[in-house]
Amino acid sequence: MTGYDRFGSSNANGRARFAVFFPGPDSYVRGGDPQIAELKVYGSFQAALGQPAWSEADGLTLEPTDYEGGTLYQAGTDTLPADFYEYKYLVTFQNGDRRKVGDPCARYAGGEFENSGVAIGGSQPSDNVVTPLARRLEPRDLVIYELMIDDFARNLGWVQAPVDLVVEKLDYIRQLGFNAIEFMPWTAWAGNEFGWGYMPYLYFAPEYRYVTAPGEPTEKLSRLKRLISECHSRGLHVLMDGVYNHVDKGPASLGFAYYWLYQNAADCPFIGEYGDAGYGDELDYDNRCTQEFIGDVCRYWIDQFGIDGLRLDYTKGFYTGEIATGLPRLIGMVREHLETKEADFRSKFPIFIEHLEGYDAIDVANRVDATGCWYDEMFWRTRDYLSWERLDTRIMRLLNSGHQFGPGRVPTTYMTNHDHSQLASMAGGRNRWYRAQPYLIALFTCFGAPLVSNGNEFGGDYWIPEGREETPTVRRVVPRPMRWELGEDEVGRGLRRLVQTLIAIRAQHPALRSPNFYPRGWEPWMQQPDPDGYGVDVEKGTVVYHRWGPADDGETERFVIALNFSPGTQAIDIPLPGGGTWVDLLSGWRPTPADGHGLRQHPIGSNWGHVFYKKGG
């Protein structure tokens, strides 16, 4: 790898060092020379050197040298007082045009105008080593809390940096039973407005607002590292959401800097058509420099911030079926880098891909050596069933969530996520919260790494427009802050208690984390259960399925899950095979099978279910 994480600005013994690298023609098949006549850096640091701040005329000139098949421009200041400084590059092209541009490899985003930043003094990256996890879990053992930093912290006050406010609530997340947090993108995006982070412009820098607190201008990266360390001290794995399909090139000075550092922006080898276009300005993975750039981004966050896994956003955009470029090569580069880590780290570092709807995402996950994929069909079927107020036969394939995944691969399962309306909203509002219960029981008794996005644990009911529902006045990406008070009302307490109970059941029983499932191969014409009572009854809105696997001591444990998705009590046959003693883990009830094999016409309450358990046999 070229080492793009070595470029940008840095603190060199109290001096600011600036470095910009341009890859040579051997690094791209599409692109060209930047045609730079002169490159200068100017910014707030100039005032500390006795010059007017932001003086273009007095800017430092970066000198070019040959470097690893490309050209490296470098400059350094004299010693600076401890502070946080913002800067930009002033590039003069060979045709005489001039342009003000940010730093594509900056470690810090600036506070305004998409400036880049450098910290002198304070806690430097080398002084802050993230506390590692004491015990890493297999990906299938993860129970994930999806967290949007802005929404999570917004109603906790803004005197502190948002990442500090998140630290204060980590015990809340851990007490619910979650052992992993998937943070929505924390890398910087353009514009001083609210954002989800899915339109990045700086890949090595956290979003300025997230890590900035009054009175401590140099403590930014250390804040994010503290958040990760505090997660680790509680046994919480940190999964980073990486947006590597596209960037926001924006207008000059405000977007992805590499694009604007070329006289003819079309010559920038980092941006160009590749894969399935869908969002933003695509990264061109046909060019080796792009592949290396994003590989170095992943390596940086793994090495410097100790992240425990990756979620790769919109991978359809950088997957063409070719193994040597794009998504497969990126995963390969990460795997190669993980080989330098201890065995426990590299073997338990998950890479989940978001390949959107359809079971074909599973095949892609298998092909590209991903740990697994987002199991998007679970959302779509949940939304449909709650909307229609009825099931169909597809639910059986859905619940067999381990089907088609290769050995060791795991889906990320969810009923909804940040992209969609909250579960209570899909159920018809908080006054119909109870309709969510059988879906939650299904989520935590299926194979996979279950994910709950923030606020769903207590019945948040934000509605998010889908597709054509979005208009200039009805937007998807707007603040939806956590309404913490909802967690303390009757609905919120009930849902939190159910989520906590289901997570505890899953943690205590490894068999629920196995891919074993019965009945398999359910056909569309099969509208009623099989003779033993397994399957879906479309008319009644009930489902029965069997899960099994080894317990921690190696003995087999078995589960029969019976769910009623309908608004009324339903009487159904429930098989409890092999006799012996079964217990409903949700209620503690120990049933007495009428014939030694199961329950006949047992009534299940509306929008509820049973998780029958037996060990041995």
Secondary structure by P-SEA (a helix, b strand, c coil): ccccccccccccccbbbbbbbbbccccccbbbbccccbbbbbccccccccccccccccbbbbbbbbcccbbbbbcccccccbbbbbbbbbbbccccbbbbbcccccccccccccccccccccccccccccccccccccccccbbbbbccccccccccccccaaaaaaaaaaaaaaacccccccccccccccccccccccccccccccccccccccccccaaaaaaaaaaaaaaacbbbbbbccccccccccccccccccccccccccccccccccccccccccccccaaaaaaaaaaaaaaaacccccbbbbccccccccccccccaaaaaaaaaaaaccccaaaaaabbbbbccccccaaaaaaaaacccccccaaaaaaaaaaaaaccccccccccccccccccccbbbbcccccccccccccccccccccccaaaaaaaaaacccccccccccccccbbbbbccccccccccccccccccccccccaaaaaaaaaaaaaaaaaaaccccccccccccccccccccccccccccccccccccbbbbbbcccccbbbbbbbbbcccbbbbbbbbbccccccccccccbbbbbcccccccccccccccccccccccc
